[in-house]
Amino acid sequence: MEKEHPNIRILNKFDPSNSSTIGEMLAEDFVWHYINPELPEVEGDYYGSSGLIDFFKKLAVGTNGSFKVNPISAFPMGDELVITHVRDTMMLDGESMEIEAVVLWCIIDGKIKEAWDIPVSHTATFK
């Protein structure tokens, strides 16, 4: 039986909605990069645990608290990188929406140092 990669274990414990433990999992100089020209009011870089909390607050406000990340798969790439595939769901303008995204994580010495969140906005579907 194959052992779970240590960085996958870290991501499995990571819960960005839990502000009391988020700082324990992030490096002091953590950066969250959100790349989505379709949402210029949210796109950009967010620094530290407070920046990540602010990012998810912006999403919560824009989706009336309905934003949810649904992990699909995660693949370690070497010792520091993990690529995750997620399907985000939310209510937007009164409609249920799904959007695929890839998040590239950089984990060094057991701490999440950097992440790039890249949604595929042109394939978003409304239900």
C-alpha positions in Angstrom: 0.0 0.0 0.0 1.4 3.4 -1.0 1.9 5.9 1.7 0.2 9.3 1.6 2.6 12.1 0.6 3.2 14.4 3.7 2.1 17.5 1.8 -1.2 15.8 0.9 -1.7 15.2 4.6 -1.1 18.9 5.3 -3.6 19.9 2.7 -6.2 17.4 4.0 -5.9 19.2 7.4 -6.1 22.7 5.9 -9.4 24.5 6.5 -9.3 28.1 5.3 -12.7 28.7 7.1 -11.1 27.9 10.5 -9.3 31.2 11.3 -8.1 29.8 14.7 -5.8 27.2 13.0 -5.1 28.8 9.7 -2.1 30.7 11.0 -0.5 27.4 12.3 -0.5 26.0 8.8 0.8 29.0 6.8 4.3 30.2 6.5 4.8 33.7 7.9 5.4 35.1 4.4 2.5 33.1 2.8 1.0 34.5 -0.4 -2.3 33.5 -2.0 -2.5 34.4 -5.7 -6.0 34.5 -7.2 -5.9 34.6 -11.0 -9.3 35.5 -12.5 -9.7 38.5 -14.8 -13.5 37.9 -14.8 -13.5 39.0 -11.1 -11.2 42.0 -11.0 -12.6 43.0 -7.6 -11.2 39.8 -6.1 -8.2 39.0 -8.4 -4.8 39.7 -6.9 -2.3 38.7 -4.2 -3.3 38.2 -0.6 -0.5 38.1 2.1 -0.4 36.2 5.3 -3.2 34.5 7.2 -5.1 37.8 7.4 -4.9 38.1 3.6 -6.3 34.7 3.0 -9.1 35.3 5.5 -9.9 38.6 3.6 -10.0 36.7 0.3 -12.5 34.2 1.5 -14.6 37.0 3.2 -14.8 38.7 -0.2 -16.0 35.4 -1.8 -18.5 35.0 1.0 -19.9 38.5 0.5 -20.1 38.1 -3.3 -21.9 34.7 -3.0 -24.1 35.4 0.0 -22.1 32.8 2.0 -22.7 30.0 -0.5 -19.1 29.5 -1.8 -17.9 26.0 -1.2 -14.7 24.2 -2.4 -15.2 20.6 -3.4 -11.9 18.7 -3.8 -11.6 16.3 -6.7 -8.0 15.2 -6.8 -4.5 16.1 -5.5 -1.2 15.2 -6.9 2.2 15.8 -5.3 4.9 17.0 -7.6 8.3 16.5 -6.1 9.0 17.6 -2.5 7.4 21.0 -2.4 4.5 21.2 -4.9 0.9 19.8 -4.9 -1.6 20.4 -7.7 -5.2 20.1 -6.7 -8.3 20.0 -8.9 -11.4 21.4 -7.3 -15.0 22.2 -8.3 -16.3 25.4 -6.6 -20.0 25.8 -6.1 -21.9 29.0 -5.2 -24.9 31.0 -5.7 -24.3 34.0 -7.9 -27.0 36.5 -8.8 -29.6 34.1 -7.6 -28.3 31.2 -9.7 -26.4 28.1 -8.7 -23.0 28.0 -10.4 -20.1 25.5 -10.6 -16.6 26.3 -11.7 -13.6 24.1 -12.1 -10.2 25.3 -10.7 -6.7 24.2 -10.2 -4.7 25.3 -7.2 -0.9 24.9 -7.1 0.4 24.7 -3.6 4.0 25.2 -2.4 4.7 23.6 0.9 8.1 24.0 2.6 9.1 22.6 5.9 5.5 21.5 6.7 4.0 25.0 6.1 2.0 26.3 3.2 4.2 29.0 1.7 2.4 30.0 -1.5 -0.7 29.1 -3.5 -2.0 29.9 -7.0 -5.8 29.6 -7.4 -6.7 29.5 -11.1 -10.4 29.0 -11.9 -11.5 28.2 -15.5 -14.1 31.0 -15.6 -15.0 30.6 -19.3 -16.3 27.1 -18.6 -18.4 28.0 -15.6 -21.9 26.4 -15.6 -25.1 27.6 -14.2 -27.6 25.1 -12.9 
